[in-house]
Structure formats: C-alpha cells, structure tokens
Amino acid sequence: MAERYHAYFRRVEPNIVFGRIDSGVPNRGRADSVTFLDAVWKNAPFANQEQFVSTVTRTAEEWVAAGLMTSAQKDTVVSTATRARLPS
C-alpha cells in the first residue's frame, strides 16, 4: 500500500493579518511553536462571521493569559477580525 505524502512547509506570518487587514500585532507562538494564527485557523472553516470573531476572541484571551499578548493588542486583534470579511 502506498503511503501518503505531503510537502512540509513553514508559513512565515510576522503579524496577525485577516484578509488584507493587518492588525500590526505580532503573530507570536507558544512554547509548542503554535502561532496565534495557527491556533485560529485550526478551527476553520467557520460557519459565519460571528463564529470566526468568537474564535479570534477566545484565542486572544488565551494569548493574554499566557503573557503572549497585551489586553490592548487583544482588543486590536478582535477589532481587526470584526472588520475582516470571510470569503462567501
């Protein structure tokens, strides 16, 4: 039986960006190398904008609790997610 194969690649996303809107907040990673955007996108696809913003908010709260993001940065990231539009 043939084994599955995929090409491994590492994304480089220095800032948290949704669509074309750059929050200006660094896309920091946890100790396990999972970045903020990795943590958000693992929950995709999102049923609607509300679910997307809820996931971003929950993830940002986790990052604040872990000391990876300030409260002000969390507010900026959530605001950016609210303004971003998911593809329809």
C-alpha positions as CSV (number, residue, x, y, z in Angstrom):
1,M,0.0,0.0,0.0
2,A,1.3,3.4,-0.9
3,E,2.0,5.8,2.0
4,R,0.5,9.3,1.9
5,Y,3.0,12.1,1.3
6,H,2.8,15.8,1.7
7,A,5.3,18.5,1.4
8,Y,6.1,20.2,4.7
9,F,6.4,23.9,4.7
10,R,6.6,26.5,7.4
11,R,4.5,29.6,7.0
12,V,6.0,32.9,7.9
13,E,3.4,35.4,9.1
14,P,5.1,38.0,11.2
15,N,1.8,39.9,12.1
16,I,-1.7,38.8,12.7
17,V,-3.5,39.6,9.4
18,F,-7.1,38.7,8.4
19,G,-7.7,39.0,4.7
20,R,-5.9,42.2,3.8
21,I,-6.2,43.9,7.2
22,D,-3.0,43.9,9.2
23,S,-3.6,44.3,12.9
24,G,0.1,45.3,13.5
25,V,0.2,42.8,16.3
26,P,3.0,40.2,16.2
27,N,1.9,36.6,15.4
28,R,3.7,35.2,18.4
29,G,3.9,31.5,19.1
30,R,3.5,29.4,22.2
31,A,6.3,27.2,23.6
32,D,5.0,24.4,21.3
33,S,5.6,26.7,18.3
34,V,1.9,27.1,17.5
35,T,1.3,30.7,16.5
36,F,-1.8,32.8,17.1
37,L,-2.9,32.3,13.5
38,D,-2.2,28.6,13.6
39,A,-4.5,28.4,16.7
40,V,-7.3,30.3,15.0
41,W,-7.1,28.6,11.6
42,K,-7.2,25.1,13.1
43,N,-10.8,25.8,13.9
44,A,-11.7,26.7,10.2
45,P,-13.9,26.6,8.3
46,F,-16.1,29.0,10.2
47,A,-19.9,28.8,9.7
48,N,-20.2,32.6,9.8
49,Q,-18.5,35.9,10.8
50,E,-19.8,35.5,14.4
51,Q,-18.1,32.2,14.8
52,F,-14.9,33.5,13.4
53,V,-14.8,36.6,15.7
54,S,-15.7,34.4,18.6
55,T,-12.7,32.1,17.9
56,V,-10.4,35.0,17.5
57,T,-11.6,36.5,20.8
58,R,-11.2,33.2,22.7
59,T,-7.7,32.7,21.2
60,A,-6.7,36.2,22.0
61,E,-7.9,35.8,25.6
62,E,-5.7,32.6,25.9
63,W,-2.7,34.5,24.5
64,V,-3.2,37.3,27.1
65,A,-3.5,34.8,29.9
66,A,-0.2,33.2,28.6
67,G,1.6,36.5,28.5
68,L,1.9,36.4,24.7
69,M,-0.3,39.4,24.0
70,T,-1.4,42.5,26.0
71,S,-5.0,43.4,26.6
72,A,-4.6,46.3,24.2
73,Q,-3.3,44.0,21.5
74,K,-6.2,41.6,22.1
75,D,-8.6,44.5,21.5
76,T,-6.8,45.4,18.3
77,V,-6.8,41.8,17.0
78,V,-10.5,41.4,17.8
79,S,-11.4,44.7,16.1
80,T,-9.4,43.6,13.0
81,A,-11.2,40.3,12.9
82,T,-14.5,42.1,13.2
83,R,-13.7,44.4,10.2
84,A,-12.4,41.5,8.1
85,R,-14.8,39.7,5.9
86,L,-14.7,36.0,5.3
87,P,-15.0,34.8,1.7
88,S,-18.5,33.9,0.8
